[in-house]
Amino acid sequence: MPAYRTGKKTPQYSLEFKLKAVQWSFDTHRTVKSVAEALDIHPFMLSKWRNAYKDEVIQMVKSKDLTKPKKLKQNDELESLKR
């Protein structure tokens, strides 16, 4: 079966634009729908960006928590080698 091409191109948004939109949507006096309408994007797209942002922040926090014990272990190993 042949692939269908509609000719419709999905716009690509910069990371800066996405971050700014997500930050605006987290303001207490703004809603996802109002921010999406102001930026002329679909609210579902903004919700996906928000979820990705939350996941990334969670990943960053988890990775920071995991790196601290490794550094302590490395310091312990260095001290034992020095002895």
BELHU-V700817 format. One record per residue. N is the residue number from 1. RES is the residue in one letter. PSI is psi in degrees with one decimal (* if undefined). Layout:
N_RES_PSI, N_RES_PSI
This chain:
1_M_132.6, 2_P_150.8, 3_A_136.3, 4_Y_138.2, 5_R_124.0, 6_T_-18.5, 7_G_-2.4, 8_K_125.3, 9_K_130.4, 10_T_128.7, 11_P_143.1, 12_Q_129.2, 13_Y_145.4, 14_S_159.8, 15_L_-37.0, 16_E_-42.8, 17_F_-44.5, 18_K_-44.6, 19_L_-41.0, 20_K_-42.0, 21_A_-41.7, 22_V_-43.2, 23_Q_-42.4, 24_W_-38.9, 25_S_-20.3, 26_F_-8.8, 27_D_143.3, 28_T_-30.3, 29_H_5.4, 30_R_150.5, 31_T_162.0, 32_V_-41.5, 33_K_-42.8, 34_S_-38.7, 35_V_-43.1, 36_A_-41.7, 37_E_-39.9, 38_A_-33.9, 39_L_-0.2, 40_D_47.7, 41_I_164.5, 42_H_138.1, 43_P_-32.6, 44_F_-38.0, 45_M_-43.0, 46_L_-37.6, 47_S_-39.2, 48_K_-41.2, 49_W_-39.6, 50_R_-43.7, 51_N_-41.1, 52_A_-39.3, 53_Y_-45.2, 54_K_-43.7, 55_D_-40.9, 56_E_-41.5, 57_V_-42.1, 58_I_-42.3, 59_Q_-41.1, 60_M_-42.2, 61_V_-44.7, 62_K_-41.6, 63_S_-34.5, 64_K_-40.4, 65_D_-33.7, 66_L_-26.9, 67_T_-25.8, 68_K_-49.1, 69_P_-34.3, 70_K_-42.0, 71_K_-38.5, 72_L_-41.3, 73_K_-40.9, 74_Q_-41.2, 75_N_-40.0, 76_D_-41.5, 77_E_-41.9, 78_L_-42.2, 79_E_-40.0, 80_S_-34.8, 81_L_-36.0, 82_K_-35.2, 83_R_*
